[in-house]
């Protein structure tokens, strides 16, 4: 069965949910790619997202891996166009309109209303990711430790990622 039309529909739709960043679309990405279309398992999606966090550039480039997994090279190319195209076009149009409505009295209210929506979508994405990534005492300890270190100290997150990977590797080889 050709999954390319489904990839286009899913990722064009997800594109419009990325207000506040790619993490905002993660809960719906999980539902559509794992629960509805069964393209990946939840653990595979969490792993792809984690690798996307470590790779340079936008972390949502991990969607290319989903497209390639499902539809080969064509799937990867289609997913990139479907995911980034609608948002780019919407941002272009909204930016032009926003500039034209600079003196509009409702503009400040819209901006104030979008910030909490972005935060809510981001938190929903974080909780969805945490449900798939934190599954035992070790992963819970790594997560809480990273959070506490980041809240208390100015530390490069890459160091925490490396530390988590080392702890995970040690845990894996001991099992």
Beta strands, then each sheet from edge to edge (+ up, - down):
end
